[in-house]
Amino acid sequence: MITNKKLNQKIGLIGFPMDLGADRRGVDMGPSAIRYANLQEKLEHLGYKVTDFGDIDIQISETQRIKNTSLKYLPEIEKTSKILAGKVETLLNKNYFPLIIGGDHSTAIGSIAGISNYCRKKNKTLGIVWIDAHADMNTESTTPSGNIHGMPLAVALGLGNKRLTHINGFSPKVKVENVALIGIRDVDFLESKNIKDMNLTVHTMTEIDKLGIHRIIAKVLSDFKNKVDYIHISFDMDGIDPDFAEGVGTPVPGGLTYRESQLLMEMVADCGCMNSLEILEVNPILDNKNKTAYLATELIVSALGKNTLYN
């Protein structure tokens, strides 16, 4: 028995082996690690038809020069984000459920650009649930590192360099009132001003500790069901505590537990309202026997309908 309403939907899998958005190497191997964790087999066991469209080709850092230290590797990230945006939009037009595996969180620049363009043409309102240790709300004027993986949500909301914000020719990609951040616990000083100025909905780990993940995700999904037509989940694996997911790009103590992250995704499945999903920032170099990739796979299948009694 699968409770998720998308049982008969076909899934289009895209790998985006991007590690140019961060200084630490290794997340470019995340898509391979997640595939190795039997992702396709587990999804097919649930009854889905899965087509793996492979990885988008991305040039490694050794073949490039950093021309702007506040926007490292901008040309390649811009180019490949446009490619990803086009592929995601094509999947949606062909009635696939887009499942994107990364790669660092700059992946979301392209995926959200494609999803937003699709929603715009179909007169659908986009909502984004952003699960992460970080808010990813930096711009080139606030970033302490120049790493673009700390900017994708700002880009989606129209903040930052136009080469990123205006992919597909328009900005913003999503309205601020249709975004919810969950699990946040590490925010840069200047970045926090962007968050406050935009009045973003942010559920920090402190709030999760006080209220519980069940109450928070239930409220987010209930609110979204009343005001958006399309829900995209962007899940950075560093949203989970390193005790359970040590193989991530930028681990931060004090995150979601194994059960909290599973419950979150199980409630997404129960809602039956998710339209696309990306799982990002798995770093096999820092992992132990591919445990984080296996957890990422478990979370994907939980969000797509796996339940304890029948699967």
C-alpha positions in Angstrom: 0.0 0.0 0.0 1.3 3.4 -1.0 -0.5 6.4 0.5 1.2 9.0 -1.7 -1.1 10.2 -4.4 1.6 10.0 -7.1 1.7 6.2 -7.3 1.1 6.1 -11.0 3.4 9.0 -11.8 6.7 8.5 -13.6 9.9 9.9 -12.1 12.6 11.7 -14.0 15.9 11.5 -12.2 18.6 14.1 -13.0 22.1 14.2 -11.4 23.8 17.6 -11.0 27.4 16.9 -9.8 28.2 20.4 -8.8 30.8 21.3 -6.3 31.9 24.7 -7.6 29.5 26.4 -5.2 31.6 25.5 -2.2 35.3 25.5 -1.2 35.2 21.9 0.1 35.4 19.3 -2.6 33.5 16.0 -2.8 29.7 16.8 -3.2 30.1 16.3 -7.0 30.2 12.6 -6.2 26.9 12.9 -4.3 24.7 11.8 -7.2 26.7 8.6 -7.8 26.7 7.8 -4.0 22.9 8.2 -3.9 22.4 6.0 -7.0 24.7 3.4 -5.4 22.4 3.4 -2.4 19.8 1.6 -4.6 17.6 4.7 -5.2 16.1 3.5 -8.5 15.4 0.0 -7.2 13.7 1.3 -4.1 11.5 3.7 -6.1 10.5 1.0 -8.5 9.6 -1.3 -5.6 7.1 1.4 -4.6 5.5 1.1 -8.1 7.0 4.1 -9.8 8.4 4.1 -13.3 11.9 5.7 -13.1 13.9 7.0 -15.9 17.5 8.1 -15.1 18.5 10.9 -17.4 22.1 10.8 -16.2 24.2 13.7 -15.0 24.7 17.2 -16.4 28.3 17.7 -17.5 30.0 20.3 -15.3 33.6 21.4 -15.7 35.8 20.9 -12.6 37.4 23.7 -10.8 40.9 22.8 -12.0 39.9 23.8 -15.6 38.7 27.3 -14.6 39.8 30.6 -13.1 38.1 32.6 -10.4 37.5 36.0 -11.9 35.3 37.4 -9.1 36.1 36.3 -5.5 32.6 37.3 -4.4 31.0 35.0 -7.0 33.3 32.1 -7.4 33.0 30.1 -10.7 30.0 32.2 -11.8 30.2 31.5 -15.5 30.1 27.7 -15.2 27.4 27.8 -12.5 25.3 30.2 -14.7 25.8 28.0 -17.8 25.0 24.7 -16.1 22.1 26.1 -14.1 20.5 27.2 -17.4 20.9 23.6 -18.7 19.4 22.1 -15.6 16.5 24.6 -15.7 15.7 23.5 -19.2 15.8 19.8 -18.4 13.6 20.2 -15.4 11.0 22.2 -17.3 11.1 19.6 -20.1 10.4 16.8 -17.5 7.5 18.7 -16.1 6.0 19.2 -19.6 6.3 15.5 -20.2 4.5 14.7 -16.9 7.5 13.4 -15.0 8.0 14.0 -11.3 11.4 15.8 -11.3 13.9 14.2 -8.8 17.2 16.1 -8.7 20.2 14.8 -6.9 23.2 17.0 -6.2 25.7 18.4 -5.9 26.0 21.5 -3.7 23.0 23.7 -3.0 23.7 26.0 -5.9 21.9 23.2 -7.8 18.7 24.9 -6.6 19.4 27.9 -8.8 18.7 25.9 -11.9 16.1 23.5 -10.6 13.9 26.3 -9.2 14.4 28.4 -12.4 13.0 25.5 -14.5 10.2 24.8 -12.1 9.2 28.5 -11.8 9.2 28.9 -15.6 6.9 25.9 -15.9 4.6 27.3 -13.2 4.6 30.7 -14.8 3.4 29.3 -18.1 0.8 27.1 -16.5 -0.5 29.9 -14.2 0.5 27.9 -11.1 1.7 29.5 -7.8 5.0 28.0 -6.6 5.8 27.2 -3.0 9.2 26.1 -1.7 10.0 24.2 1.5 13.7 24.7 2.2 15.2 22.2 4.6 18.8 23.2 5.6 21.2 24.2 8.4 21.8 27.4 6.4 19.4 30.0 5.0 21.4 30.4 1.8 20.3 34.0 1.6 23.7 35.6 0.9 24.4 37.8 -2.1 27.7 38.9 -3.5 27.6 42.0 -1.2 27.0 40.0 2.0 28.9 36.7 1.4 31.9 36.1 3.6 33.3 33.4 1.3 32.1 34.1 -2.3 30.6 30.6 -2.4 27.5 30.5 -4.5 26.0 27.5 -2.6 25.2 30.1 0.1 23.1 32.1 -2.3 20.5 30.0 -4.1 17.4 31.0 -2.0 18.3 34.7 -2.3 18.6 34.2 -6.1 15.2 32.5 -6.2 13.8 35.5 -4.3 15.4 38.0 -6.7 18.4 39.1 -4.6 21.9 39.1 -6.1 23.6 39.0 -9.4 21.3 39.3 -12.5 23.2 36.5 -14.3 21.7 34.2 -11.7 18.4 35.9 -10.7 17.3 36.4 -14.3 17.8 32.9 -15.7 14.8 32.4 -18.1 14.4 36.2 -18.2 12.4 37.0 -15.1 12.8 37.4 -11.4 11.9 36.6 -8.7 11.2 32.9 -9.2 9.0 32.6 -6.1 7.2 35.0 -3.8 8.6 35.4 -0.3 5.3 34.6 1.3 5.4 31.2 -0.4 8.7 30.1 1.1 9.3 28.3 4.4 12.7 27.4 5.9 13.1 24.5 8.3 16.0 23.4 10.4 18.0 26.7 10.2 20.8 27.1 12.8 23.8 28.7 11.1 23.3 32.2 9.5 25.9 34.7 8.6 25.7 38.2 10.2 24.9 40.2 7.0 22.8 37.4 5.6 20.4 37.7 8.6 19.6 41.2 7.5 18.4 39.9 4.1 16.2 37.4 5.9 14.7 40.1 8.3 14.2 42.6 5.5 12.3 40.1 3.4 10.3 38.8 6.4 11.0 35.2 5.5 9.2 32.4 7.3 12.0 30.7 9.2 11.6 27.7 11.5 14.9 27.4 13.4 16.1 24.4 15.3 15.3 26.3 18.5 11.6 26.5 17.4 11.7 22.8 16.4 13.1 21.9 19.8 10.2 23.8 21.5 7.3 22.8 19.3 8.3 19.6 17.6 8.8 18.9 13.9 5.3 17.4 13.5 3.6 20.7 14.4 5.8 22.8 12.2 5.7 20.8 9.0 1.9 20.2 9.5 1.5 24.0 9.6 3.7 24.7 6.7 2.0 22.1 4.5 -1.5 23.3 5.6 -0.6 26.9 4.8 0.8 26.0 1.4 -2.1 23.8 0.4 -4.3 26.9 0.8 -2.2 29.3 -1.2 0.0 27.5 -3.7 -0.6 25.1 -6.6 2.9 23.5 -6.8 5.2 22.5 -3.9 8.9 22.0 -4.4 11.0 20.5 -1.6 14.7 21.5 -1.5 16.5 19.2 1.1 20.1 19.9 2.0 21.4 16.9 3.9 23.2 19.2 6.3 19.8 20.0 7.7 20.3 16.7 9.6 22.5 16.5 12.6 26.0 15.2 11.7 25.5 12.3 14.2 23.1 10.9 11.6 24.5 12.4 8.4 28.2 13.0 8.7 28.9 12.9 4.9 27.7 16.4 4.0 29.4 19.5 2.5 29.1 21.8 5.5 28.0 19.9 8.7 26.6 21.9 11.6 25.9 20.3 15.0 22.4 20.4 16.5 20.3 19.5 13.5 17.3 17.3 12.8 17.5 13.8 14.1 17.0 10.6 12.0 13.4 10.3 13.2 12.6 14.0 12.8 13.8 14.0 9.2 11.9 10.8 8.4 8.7 12.1 10.0 9.0 15.3 8.0 9.2 13.4 4.7 6.5 10.9 5.8 4.2 13.8 6.4 5.0 15.2 3.0 3.9 11.8 1.6 0.7 11.9 3.6 -0.1 15.3 2.3 0.3 14.1 -1.3 1.1 17.7 -2.3 4.7 17.5 -3.3 5.4 18.2 -7.0 9.2 18.0 -7.2 12.1 17.1 -4.9 15.9 17.7 -4.7 18.3 16.1 -2.3 21.7 17.8 -2.1 25.1 18.1 -0.4 26.0 14.4 0.1 29.8 14.2 0.3 31.0 10.6 0.1 34.6 11.7 1.0 33.4 12.7 4.5 31.0 9.8 4.9 31.3 6.4 6.6 30.3 3.5 4.3 28.0 5.6 2.3 25.6 6.0 5.3 24.5 9.6 4.4 23.7 8.6 0.8 21.6 5.6 2.1 19.8 8.0 4.5 19.2 10.4 1.5 17.7 7.5 -0.4 15.5 6.6 2.6 14.2 10.1 2.8 13.4 10.2 -0.9 11.3 7.0 -0.7 9.6 8.1 2.5 8.6 11.4 0.8 7.3 9.3 -2.1 5.1 7.0 -0.1 7.0 4.3 1.7 5.4 3.4 5.0 6.4 1.1 7.8 3.6 -1.5 7.6 3.4 -2.2 3.9 6.8 -1.5 2.3 
